[in-house]
């Protein structure tokens, strides 16, 4: 046999042996990766299922604290998002400011089931009008009123300018008697903004959360997934868990 042919045969056997080992180890590595991924998926699925079960059982009737803030807290309310229980507007906001500035969400949460902090800046200062009694007020005016020191004065001036009321002082006096102090009025304005957005899109809160405009605490694994996964993939799960009760924020 020719020496060169023998050399080629030996070399071919060696190359095939090396390639076989590489393929074998590659297959093992890929199999291991798939196995690890499968186990992690099972573990993640278990915790998600457990969390979704907890949400489904506790979400409808549990109190949630909703705060509206940017650099400071402007308004707040405690609600279940469900029927049969009117929201309670937070009046002692000064007790919350320090914890908010320090991001001490556990203190803010208190005995409530969930804490929601909404950025005021996520609401658009648009000309879209929202009904308020017999009058209509634009979102821009509502947001500016929330940011102002005296929302009664701010809105009364707007209604006078549009000719919707005849006496600014009488309107302010009637509203203060009916509603109460400025903090509670800002809470009602906050509720109007939120209800208006949720009437257009029941999943508004969760879409804004996905866009980092809402803080939810405690942030369980399901909420973490809503934040990091494209919302279109989580939309069906969110609808199933929440069950449409978000449409009933304020009746």
Number of C-alpha atoms within 10 A of each C-alpha: 5 6 8 9 10 11 11 11 12 12 12 12 12 12 12 12 12 12 12 12 12 12 12 11 12 12 12 12 12 11 12 12 12 12 12 12 12 12 12 12 12 12 12 13 12 12 15 17 14 13 16 22 13 12 17 14 12 13 21 18 16 16 22 21 25 24 28 22 18 14 10 16 20 19 26 29 21 20 21 26 24 21 16 10 14 14 22 16 21 18 17 12 16 10 10 19 17 15 14 18 12 8 11 12 19 13 12 22 18 11 11 15 17 20 23 23 22 25 19 23 12 13 15 12 14 12 11 12 15 16 11 10 7 7 12 14 18 18 21 16 19 23 21 15 20 26 15 14 12 15 22 22 16 16 21 22 17 16 19 14 12 12 10 13 16 12 14 17 13 12 18 17 13 11 15 15 10 10 12 12 14 17 22 21 23 27 24 21 20 24 21 19 19 17 21 17 16 17 14 10 13 19 19 17 18 20 20 17 21 20 15 15 18 21 18 20 18 14 13 14 16 18 21 13 16 21 19 12 12 13 18 10 11 18 14 10 14 18 14 11 17 18 13 15 16 22 22 16 20 18 12
